[in-house]
Amino acid sequence: MTTVTHGTSPLRAVHPDSAEYQTMAGAEVVWRMSDPGEEPGKEYESLRDGVGLIDWGTSRLVEVRGDHVEWLQRLLTRDVEYLAGERTVCSLVLDEPGRVVDIVTVYGRDGGVLLESSVGGGERLWAHMTACADDGVELVDRSGELTVVGLEGPSAWRIISQVFGESLSIMPYESTADTEFGGRPVLLARTGVTGEYGYKVIADHDTARAFWKSASVDATPVGLEAVETAMLEIRQPIMQREVTDELGVIAQGLNWLVDSGKESFTGRAAMMAEYEGGAAVQTIGFAGAPDGTPPPRGTRVLADGRPVGSVVHAVVSGRLGAVLGLMRIEVSLAAAGLPFTIDHEGGLEVETLNTPYVRPKSWITPIS
């Protein structure tokens, strides 16, 4: 097994000069790409109306080889026993007490799998995997060789069609294909986190940088600020913003990433105990007034003046034009359409929501 220090994206050299960075779980991630003088919301609008070009280069890529099938079945909450070489799936990785180690993307490969960590989640995932790997399981950190470029937006398929051909632009969701760019091998995946048409290109660093330059002619480079807003709008979990070791899978609203029929995986006993015992709190979305500002994590949530929970994460939604966020509140109150007051700036009045909080354009725009 080899270890690669993974704090800076291999794509940083091709970012625009205006890029701004933040540190997230020890990784330096690109937060904004556009020049401060440009129109506010340009990056977000590209994801919802055009094509956004995303740097996923601070995710860690781990190849799993050898006698890995049974071990992977225990490691992941999704059933991957028969994961084919042309499929991909999103899964939780839990520890024995049921805490979320990471949210990973799993790519089936001939003779093994490739795991992609969450942004900044690679160190924790790698430490967990190396500590619990069975004899005969080989773990190889491929981050020193490979990286990931994302394209998302209602027109993302157009760029994929131009570069890789029409047949790959219309491949099924959660499928993969081995192809080439500039004569070099790449793995193309139909996936995504914003609810729009999404693709990922996994390639060696030089090829990924060349693809970035080519795609940026028609796509807008976007930072994680815009991506995270779009993710929250469809309730796509953001590992570094909303996951905590203090609560279980069910209280955090992540049980949709668990295959209900899977009878054995690490952390299942703890998750079932939470289910049978009943979680004390539940995570639910909320939206506030158009002129509000996002309350920070931990801000109290009140019902008729009584504290009933706290804010998990909040942003200003570009589509809603209002504060949008997640709160964790008493489970008896976790239903859509209820009013609450957040103890922020004199009292922010909000209402709980059903998911998705925004309807992506790609849901009603066919690839044609």
N, C-alpha and C positions, 0 to 999 in steps of 0.2 A: 504494500500500500504506500502511496506517495501523498505528500501534503503540499498544497500550493497556497501561499498567502494571497488572499483575494480581497483587496480593499479598494482597488481602482479598476474601472471598466477598461478593457482593451480597446473600446471604441472612443475613448476620450479624445484621442488625437483628431478625430473627424467631427467632433462637436463644433457648433458655431462658436465664435469668440465670445458671444454674449451669454454663454451657458453659466448658470449658477448652480452651486453644489451644496449638499447637506450631508452630514454624517448620520448613517442609520445602521445601528447594530455593528459599528466598526467599519462599515463600508461607506465609501464616498460616492453618493448617488447624485445624478443630475436632477435637480429640482425644477429648474426652468431653462428653456432653450432660447426663447425669444428675447429680443432687445427690449429693455425697459420702455423705450420710446414707441414701441409698436402697440397696436390696438390691444387693450386688455382682453383676455379670453381667446386670443387667436389659437393657442395650442388646444384648448378644450374644444373649440368649435371645429377644428380639423378632425378630431376624433368622432364628433357627432354628425358632421356634415360632409367630411371629405376623407382624408387619409392622414393618420398620425404615424410617425416613425419613432419607435420606442427602443431605447437602449436597456436591454435586460442583462447587460454584461456584469453586473454585480451579483447575479445569481450564480451559485456553484453548480457545476455539472459533475455528477458522479456516475461512473460506469460500474455496473454490477455484473460480475462474471462468475464462472465456476458453478459449483453446486448450490445454486441460489434460489431455486423455485420455492421450496418450503420456507426458507428464511424470509423471502420477500412477502410471502403470504402472511407471515406473522408481523412483519414490519409495518405493512400498509393496511389502512381501514377499507380499502376497495379491493375487490377480488381480481387479482392479476394472474391467477394460475394459468389461464389460457390466453393471456395478453399476446396478441399476434404482433409480428414485426411491422405491421402497418397501422398500429393503433396507439393512441395516447389517452391518458386519463389523469384527472386531478384527484389527489388523495391526501388524507391526514397521515402524519406519523405521530404516534402517541408513545409515552413511556408507561411503565406498569401502573403508576398511580392515576393514569388517565389524563395527564397533562399533555397539551399539544406541543410537540417538539418542532414541527414545521408543517407547512402546507406545500406539497410538492407536486410537480408535473412529472408523470411517468411515461417514458417513450419506449415502446417495445422494439427490441433490436434482435437480430438473429444471434442466438447464443447468449443473450443477456438483456439488460435494460439500461436505459440512461435516465437518471433522476436529476431534475432541475429544482433547486431550492427556491424558496421565496427570496425576495430582494433583501440582502443583508443577513439571510438566515443560514448561510452556508456553514459557518463555524459550528453553530449549535447542532445542525444536522450531521455534519461530518463526525463530530465528537460522539454523538449518539450511535451512529452507524458503526463506527470502528469499535466502540465499546461492546456492542451486542452481536457482532457478526459471528456466524458459525464457522467452525473449521471447514475449509473447502470453498468458502465464499471469498471472492477476490473483489476488493474495492479499489477503483482507480480514479483519482481526481483528474478529470480532463480539462479543468478550467484553465490550466496553463497552455492548452492547445486550442480549445474550442470556446466559442461564445455565442450569444443569442441576440438576434435583431428581431423586433416585432413590428408588424404593420397592422393597424386597426382603424376601422372606419367604414362607412357604407360604400366607399369606392375602393377599398383596399384590394378587392379581387381584380380590379383593372390592372394594377401594377404587377400582381402575381401572374396574370394572364400574359402581359407583355413580356415579362422576363422568363417565365418558366413554361408558358403555354396554357391554352384555355382549359385543357383537361385537368390540370393541377389547381386551377383557380376554383373549380367547382367540386373538388373532392369532398367527401363527406366530413362533417364536423367530427373532431377527435380522431382524425386519420392522419397518417404521415406518408411521405414518399421520399425515396432517395433520388436526387437529381443533381444538376451541376450548375455552377455559376462561374463564368470565366474559365471553364475547363477544370474547375476544382469541385470535388464532391461536397454537397450540402444535404442536410436533412431538412425537409420542408414539412411543417405541421399546420394543420387547420385547427386553430384553437383560439383563445382570446379571453379577455377579462372585462371588457367594457360592454358586452352585449352586442357590439357591432361585428361585422365580418372581421375575423382576426386570423393572422398567420404568424408563424415564427420560422425564422431561418437560422439553423444551427450550422456553423461552419468554423474553419480555422480562422484565427484572428485577422490575417491579411485579407482573406476572402470576405469575411464579414465587413471589414472596413470598406472594401471595394463595393460591396453590395449597398452599404449605407450611402456612399457617395452617389451611386446610380439612382437609388430610390428617392433620395432627397431632392432630385429634380422635380418630382411630381408630388412628393409627400412632405408634410411639415414635421420637422423634428419636434418632439414633445417631451417635456420633463415629467417627473413623477407627480408633481402637483396636479396637473391636468389628468393624468392617468388615474390617480387615486380618487379624484372627484367622480370620474366616470364609473369607476369600480363601485364606489359607495352607492351611486344612483341605481344600480341593479342588485345591490346587496351581495357583491362579490367580496369575500372576506379579504381584509388587508392584514397580513400577519403581524407586522410591526406596529400597527395602530390599535388593533382591537383584541388581540389574543393575550390572555393572561394565564399565569400558572395558578392563580387563586381559584379559578372556576373550571368546571368540567365542560365537556363537549356540548351537552344539551343546553346548559345555561347560556353558553356563548352563541347558540344558534348555528352550530357547525355540523349537526348530525346528518345533514343532507350529503356530506362528504363521506359518509359511512354506508357501506352496503348492508342493508338490514338483514339479509339472509346469510351473511358471513358469520360463521359460528366461532371462529377463533382468530384473534389477532392481539397483539400487545396492547394492553389498556382496556380491552373489552369488558373485563369484570368490573373495573371501576366505572366505566360508562353505564353498564347495566345497573349497577348499584345506584347511580345518580338517577337513572330513569325510574327505577322501582321506588326509590325513596322520595322522588319528586324534587326538582330543583326549586330553590327558594326565590330565585330571580330569573328573569328571561330578558333576552336582548331583542329590541324592537326599534324600528326606524321612526323618526319624527321630522316634521318640517315646521318652520316658524315664519315670522313676518318677513316681507321683502326687504325691509330696512335694517334687519338684525345683523349682528356679527357673531361668528361661531364661538360658542362657549368652550373653554378649555376642558380637557379630560378631568373627570372627577367633580365637576360642578354639580351641585345638588339639584335633584328633580323633585318638585313638590306637587302634591295632589290635594287641593283644598287647604293649602298651607302646611301640609304634613310631609316631611321628607319620606320619599318612597324609593329612591334610587339615585343614580348618578349618570352623567354623560360619559360615553365611551370615546366618541370621536365625532367631530362636526366640521363641515365645510360650507361654502356658499355654492349651491348648485347652479350651474350655468343655465340649465333648462328651466328649473323652477324659479330662478331669480330670487331665491330665499335660502335661509339657513336650512341645511339638511344634515341629519346626524343619526347616531345610534345612542340609545340609552339602555341601561340595565335597571329594571324596576321590579317590584314585587310581582310575582308570577300571576297573581289574581287580577292585576291591572294591565297585563301585557296583551292588549287587544287594540286593533286598529280603530281610529275614529274617536279616541278619547282625548280630552284636553289636559294639558299639564303646564306648569310654570317652571321654567329653569331659572335658578337663582343667579342671574347674569345681567348686569347693566340695568338694574332696577326691576328685573323680571321679564324674561322672554317667554311669551305665550306660544305654545306649540301644540301640535296635534299628531298623534301616532298614525302610522301609515301601513298599508299593505305593500308587499313587494310585487313588481319592481316599482321604485319610486319615480322613475323616468322610463318611458317606452322608447327603446332604441330605434332609430330610423331603419336599420338593417332588417328589423323584424317585418317591415312592410315593403321593403325594397328588394326585389328579386335580382339575383345575378343574371345579367342578360347581355 
